[in-house]
Amino acid sequence: MTAFVVGALALILVAVVFIVWPFRRRRAGADPSQQQLNAAIYRDQMAEIERDRVIGALDQADFEQAQAELQRRLIEDSPEPAAVGAAPERAGFALPIALGAFLPLAAIALYLALGNPTALNPPPRPASPHGDQFSQQDVERMVAGLAAKLEGEPENYRGWAMLARSYKQMGRYPEAARAYARTGPMLETSADLLVDYADALAVAENGFTPPVLALIDRALKLDPAQPQGLWLRGTAAFENRRYDLAIADWQALLKLFPAGSEEAQVITANIAEARSLAASKTNQP
């Protein structure tokens, strides 16, 4: 609210300045005062009777009388010194002062009538009992609801894939593997889904069992450059001491990452270890 009020006051001030400034400029460049006009007329008339005296139209006595008369009129027509400065100043400032006071009051009254003052201080949003993020209990409740829903929709293969990934994300690998198994025809066309299934099943069965390896092989037949599939098959070969197969899969995987990247460094180190172990195995009697 403070920022709004400050901004509104600044805009009103700018508007007032734009309105009052022309009046100030008009006073600065105004016409001569009445006293100045009287003095100019007096000078012209004095010059005129001076010319009449020079050409003989007025004698000296008439000239002095006319001169005295002009001086008397100049004094009578001249305003008091205080009035010369005060009256025009008051008259010149009256209108801009009135406008300057009226504009802010009119703007405030108009906003109160047509605007929404309560929006400047909106009520605080009720705090969520779980904060801005879902709690673990919220996630588990939603996943349980999805699982219950899918029991009545066995052919909702996308739903089963979503449930499988959710279980895997939660670390519930046996349930994830069972959900992946129910994704039906999607397993026949998705290398990524097959690899996810194989990964969950490998954790659930605590190793690279034949069903896990079969899933990985199926995935790499669909996509020979599937990164996770190459990594898993290479790891399975490494654990079985089939270092040549591990090196082949990891070299294919290495080509998929930029040189010098963190992934490339890890893969390069694994290849070096596999080569070292392969050399040791070959040198054994």
N, C-alpha and C positions, 0 to 999 in steps of 0.2 A: 504494500500500500504506500509506503514512504516513497518509493521510486516513482509511483504514479503521480502522487501529489507534487513532488518536486518537478517532474516533467511538465505537468499541467501548468504550474505556476510560471515555469520558464517560458512556455508558449504564450501565456497571457501577457507576460512582460514584453516579449518580442512584439506582440500585436499592439500593445499600448505605445511602445516606442515608435512603431511605424505610423501610428495615427497622430501622435503629438509632435513628432519631428517636423512635419511640414509647417505647423504653426510657429515653431521656433525659427525656422528659416524665413518665414514670411515676415516676422518681426525684425529679424536682422536685416532684411533687404527692403523694409517698408518705405513709404513715401516720406518726404521731409515733414517735420512737425509744423504746427500752425505758427509757432514763433519764427521758424525758419522762413515760412512763406511770407509772413508779415515783413520780415527783414528784407527779403528780396524785393517785395513791392516798394518798400521805403527807399531802397537803393535806386530803383528805377525812377521813382518820382523825384527823388533828389537830383538825379542826373538830368531829368527833364527840366526842372526849374533852373538848374545850373545853366543849361543850354539857353533857356529863355533870357537869363540875366546876361549871358555873353553876347547874344545877338541884339540886346537892347529891348526885348519885349517886356522885361521887368526891371524896374529901377532897384536900387540897393534896399530901400525900405520895404518895398513889396517882396523882394527876395527873402529878406530876413523874416518877415511875417509868415510867408509860405513855408519856410524852413521850420519855424517854431510850430506851426500847425501840424506839419508832418511828424515831428518828434512827439507831439502830444498824442496824436492818433496811434503812433507805434506803441507808446506806453500803455494806452487804454486797451488796445487790441491784444496785447501780450498777456497770456495766462500767468497765474502765480507759479513760481518755480516748483513748488511741491506738486501742483496739479499737473504740470507738464510731464513729470516722471511717473507719478503714481497712477493716474487714471488710465492711460493707455496700457500700462503693465497689467493692471487688474483686468481690464477688458480683454487683453490678448491672452491671458492665462485662464480665463474663466471656462471657455469651451473645452480646451484640451484636458483641464483638470476634471471637468465633469465627465468627459468620455473615459478618461483613465480610471475613474472610480466606478463608472457604470459597467464597463466591459467585464471586469472580473466577477462582479456581483451577478450580472446577467448570465455569465457562463456557468457559475455555480448553481444558480437557480434552475437553469435549463437542464443541467445534468441531474439535479435532484428530482426534477419532474419527469424526465424522459429516460434517464440512465438507470443503472443498476448498482447503487452504492454498495450493496451487500457483497457484490462480486469482488470488491477490493480486499475483503477479509473473508475468503471462503472458509467454511467450517473445516476443521482438520479431518482428514480421511481416517476412518476407523482403522486401527492397527490390526493387521492380520495376526491371528494367534500363532501362525507359523512363520511370520516374517514375509519377505518378498519372494522367497524361494520355497519350493515344495520340500517338505520334510521326507525322511525315509519312509515314515508311516504312510504319508500321502501317496508316494510312488508305489509302495507295496499294495495299498488299497486299490489304486487304479489298475495295476497289473492283474490283481486278483479278479477285479471286475471284468477285464478283457478276457481272461481265461474262462471265466464262467460263461461269458457271452459266446465265445467260440465253440464251446462244447455243443451248443445248439446250431452251429454253423460249420460243419466239418469241411465244407468246400470253400470256405473263405480263406484261400491260400495266402493272400497278402496279410490278412489278419494273423495267421499262424506265424508267418515270417516276422511280423512286428513283435509278436509275443516272444518268439525265440530270441530275437535280439535283445529284448528287454530283460529276459531271464539271464542271458549271457552278461549283460552289463551289470546286473545285480550279483553276479558270481554264482548263480544257481545253474551250474552246468548240466547236471542230469536232466532238469526240466527243460533247459534250452535244447538239448539234443533231441528230446522227445518232441518238442514243438517243431524243430527243423524237419524231423521225419514226416510231419504232417503237412508240409508245404506242397505236396503233390507234384504236378507237372512243372512247377517253377524250378525244381531241382534239375530238371533235364535241360534247362536253357540258361541257367545262371551259374557261372564259375564262382562268382563272389559268394553266393549262397552256399554252394557246395563246400567252399573253403571254410566259411564260418561254421558250418555244421561239423566239418572234420575237426576244427580247432576245439569246439565245445565237447565233442565226443572224446577227443584225446585226453582232455582234462578229466572228464567224467570217468573214463576207463583207465586213467593213470598210465597212459603210454600210447605209442603208435601201434595199435592193434591192426589186424588185417582189415576190418571194416573202415578204420580211419584212413589207412593207406589207399584203400579202394576209392574213397571219396576224393582224396587229393588227386589221384590219377584221373578220375573223371573230370575234375575241375581243370586240370592242365591240358586235357584233350580239347576242352572247349576253348581255353585261352592259355596257350603255352607261355605267355608272359605275365600270368597272374602272379604278382609279387609274393603274396602270402603263401600261395601254393608252392612256389619255388623254395621259399624259406623253410616251410614245414617239411617238404620232401627231402631237402638237403639235410635238415636237422635229423630226420629219421634215418637217413643213410649214414650220417656221421655217428649216431648212437649205435648203429649196427656194424660200425667199423668198415663201412664201405666208402672209404674216403674218396675214391675216384668219382663215384656218383655224387657225393656231397659237393666236391669241387666243381663238377660240371653244372649242377643246379645253381650254386652260389655265384659262379662266374656269369651265368645267364642273368641272375638277379642283379649283379654288380653293374651291368650295362644299363639298367633302368634308372640309376641314380647319378646325379652330377658328380664329377670327380672332386674329391676333397670334402664332400658332404659328410655329415655325421654317420648317415647310413652306410655310405661307401666305405668309411673307415672301419666300421664294425665288420662289414662283410669281408673286407680285405684281410682283417686280422683273423677271421675264422678260416678263410682260405689258406692263409699262411700256416695256421695250426694244423689244418687237415693235411697239408703237404708235408709238414714236419712229421706228423704221425704216420703218414703213408710211407715216408722214407724210412722211419724206424721199423715199421712192420716189414718192409722189404729186406732190411738188413739183418733181421732176426734169423738165427741159424735154423 
